[in-house]
Structures are given as structure tokens and as C-alpha cells.
């Protein structure tokens, strides 16, 4: 797909068909982890790919899928659980080439979380490029999820990316109209040269 087409198709989907996604497609999407940006090439991203039905259903329970109007986490044929290891960033930034006056820098922002957002978007765009739909869910019971999937203690769970084929009614026209009505004007979001200049 052309990038403009991929971007136009980017939306959060919560209605999936149960059709499986070919294993080679799942692997191709998962391999984007090697292309995900990470500050200083810290490589703190971690990923668990879940396709087994029973495990997907358990993940959905831990994410409290029941609070949604209908099931979607347990229906999506692929769940990618994103994790981040903060220590990888500290390990990287205490190496000689990253020290500032002999010390680890004071982080202006927790880059591990910034990078997690970039990785999330990369997975979504890779899936859309394969003709699939994606969504994202936080998990309320993260300790239970870590135990279920065997994440080590030093990895924080970011959330769950759902991947699959969208149902025909995945994006109802009423939802699209409602979201468009809520869109802030471009000029409220972007300025040139200075925020004080509304040009």
C-alpha cells in the first residue's frame, strides 16, 4: 500500500471477524520490533504474540473486556502484548559514549514510554499495510497478565494490540460522523515558527 492509504486506514477497531491471520503475516508484523525506534538504540521493547484462543480469552478477561458493549479482544485472532524494559535504557545511558559529565543524563521524559508509543504505531501501520485492522487496549490487571504470559518482573506491560480482519460494521457511519464533529481545527493543533503566530 502507499503510505497515504495506510494512514487513511488507521483507526482503532473493536469489531473483528474470527478469520485467522496467516502465521507468516503475524511474523512479518512482529518483526517490526527490530525497526522500532529506541533512544540510543536501547532496544527495550518486548513483545508476546498470542494466537491461541484460550490464552486470548484469558487476556481479554484481564483487560476486563466485559466493560465494553461487545467482545472484541477475545474475538481478534491475534493479540500482541507490548512490554518495555526500562533498565535497558539506563544500561545504555550509563555507557561511556552516553555519559554527561561522567553520569547518566537526567531524562527530560521517560523515553521508554515515548518509544513504546512509537512501537505501538509501527505495529499498527505494519498490520494495516497487510490489509488488517488494529485496536489497542490497556490492561487493568497487569500483574495477572505478566504472570499468564511469563513476563519477567523487570518488564512493564504497555498494553495489547488487537489485529485481525475488520467486520463490515467495524466503523459505523454514526461513529465516523461523531468523531468528525469532535475534530479540533488544524490551526488549534499546529502553528508555524511560534505558537503566538496563528498563520
C-alpha positions in Angstrom: 0.0 0.0 0.0 1.0 3.6 -0.5 1.7 5.4 2.8 -1.2 7.8 2.3 -3.5 4.8 2.0 -2.1 3.2 5.1 -2.5 6.4 7.1 -6.1 6.9 5.8 -6.9 3.4 7.1 -5.5 4.0 10.6 -8.2 3.8 13.2 -8.9 1.9 16.3 -11.2 -1.1 15.5 -13.2 -3.0 18.1 -15.2 -5.3 15.8 -13.4 -8.3 14.2 -14.2 -11.3 12.2 -12.9 -14.6 13.5 -10.9 -15.5 10.3 -7.3 -16.4 11.2 -4.3 -14.3 10.1 -1.7 -16.4 8.3 1.3 -17.2 10.5 3.8 -15.6 8.1 1.8 -12.3 8.2 1.8 -12.4 12.0 5.6 -13.0 12.0 6.2 -10.2 9.5 4.3 -7.7 11.7 6.1 -8.9 14.9 9.4 -8.4 13.2 8.8 -4.7 13.1 10.3 -4.8 16.7 13.7 -4.8 15.0 12.8 -1.5 13.3 11.2 0.2 16.2 12.9 3.4 17.4 14.5 3.4 20.8 16.6 6.1 22.4 20.3 5.5 22.0 19.4 2.1 20.4 18.5 0.9 23.9 16.2 -1.8 22.5 13.9 -2.0 25.5 10.9 -3.3 23.5 9.4 -6.7 24.3 6.5 -8.5 22.6 4.4 -11.6 23.3 2.3 -12.7 20.3 -0.9 -14.5 21.4 -2.9 -16.5 18.9 -4.2 -19.5 21.0 -7.9 -19.0 21.7 -7.8 -19.9 25.4 -5.0 -17.5 26.1 -6.7 -14.7 24.1 -9.8 -15.2 26.2 -7.8 -15.1 29.4 -6.0 -11.9 28.2 -9.5 -10.4 27.5 -10.6 -11.2 31.0 -7.6 -9.5 32.5 -8.3 -6.5 30.3 -11.9 -6.5 31.6 -13.4 -6.9 28.1 -16.8 -7.3 29.7 -17.0 -3.5 30.3 -17.2 -3.0 26.5 -20.6 -3.2 24.7 -19.4 -6.4 22.9 -16.5 -8.8 22.8 -13.5 -7.7 20.7 -10.3 -8.7 22.4 -11.2 -12.3 22.6 -12.5 -12.2 19.0 -9.5 -10.7 17.3 -7.4 -13.7 16.1 -4.1 -12.0 17.1 -3.1 -10.2 20.2 0.3 -8.6 20.5 1.2 -7.7 24.1 3.7 -4.9 24.3 6.2 -4.6 27.1 9.1 -2.3 27.9 12.2 -2.9 29.9 13.2 0.5 31.5 16.5 -0.9 32.7 17.7 -1.3 29.1 17.6 2.5 28.8 19.6 3.0 32.0 22.1 0.3 30.9 22.6 2.1 27.6 22.9 5.6 29.0 25.5 4.6 31.6 27.9 3.5 28.9 30.8 5.8 28.3 29.5 7.3 25.0 26.3 8.4 26.6 27.6 9.8 29.9 27.3 13.5 30.6 29.9 14.8 33.0 30.5 11.2 34.0 26.8 10.5 34.9 23.7 9.2 33.3 21.7 12.1 31.8 18.6 13.4 33.6 15.8 12.1 31.5 13.7 15.0 30.1 10.9 12.5 29.5 10.7 8.7 30.2 11.9 7.8 26.7 10.9 4.1 27.3 7.3 5.2 27.3 7.8 7.5 24.3 9.4 4.7 22.4 6.5 2.4 23.4 4.1 4.7 21.7 6.2 4.7 18.6 6.4 0.9 18.6 2.6 0.7 19.0 2.1 2.9 16.0 4.6 0.9 14.0 2.8 -2.4 14.7 -0.5 -0.8 13.7 0.8 0.6 10.4 2.5 -2.8 9.6 -0.8 -4.6 10.2 -2.7 -2.1 8.1 -0.2 -2.5 5.3 -1.1 -6.2 5.3 -4.8 -5.3 4.9 -5.7 -5.9 8.5 -7.3 -3.8 11.2 -5.9 -3.0 14.7 -7.0 -1.7 18.0 -5.4 -1.1 21.4 -6.4 -1.9 25.0 -4.9 -1.2 28.3 -4.9 -4.0 30.9 -6.2 -3.3 34.3 -4.8 -6.5 35.8 -1.2 -6.2 34.6 0.3 -8.4 37.3 -2.1 -11.2 36.2 -1.2 -10.7 32.6 2.5 -10.7 33.3 2.1 -14.0 35.2 -0.1 -15.5 32.5 2.4 -14.7 29.7 5.6 -15.2 31.8 6.9 -11.7 31.6 9.9 -11.2 33.9 9.5 -8.7 36.8 11.6 -6.1 35.1 9.3 -5.7 32.1 6.4 -3.3 32.3 3.3 -4.1 30.3 2.2 -1.3 28.0 -1.0 -2.8 26.6 -2.5 -5.1 24.0 -2.7 -4.5 20.2 -5.6 -6.4 18.6 -5.0 -7.5 15.0 -7.4 -9.1 12.6 -9.9 -8.6 9.7 -12.4 -5.9 10.5 -16.1 -6.7 10.3 -18.2 -4.9 7.7 -19.7 -2.8 10.5 -16.4 -2.1 12.2 -16.7 1.7 11.8 -20.4 2.6 11.8 -21.2 5.8 9.9 -22.7 7.4 13.1 -19.3 6.8 14.8 -17.4 8.4 12.0 -19.7 11.4 11.9 -19.5 11.8 15.7 -15.7 11.7 15.7 -15.5 14.2 12.7 -17.7 16.6 14.7 -15.3 16.4 17.6 -12.2 17.1 15.4 -10.3 20.2 16.5 -9.4 22.7 13.8 -6.0 22.2 12.3 -5.0 25.7 13.4 -5.7 24.8 17.1 -3.1 22.0 16.8 -0.3 23.3 14.5 1.4 26.7 14.4 4.4 27.9 12.3 7.6 29.3 13.8 5.9 30.3 17.1 2.8 29.3 19.0 1.9 33.0 19.2 1.7 33.2 15.3 -1.7 31.8 14.2 -0.8 31.9 10.5 
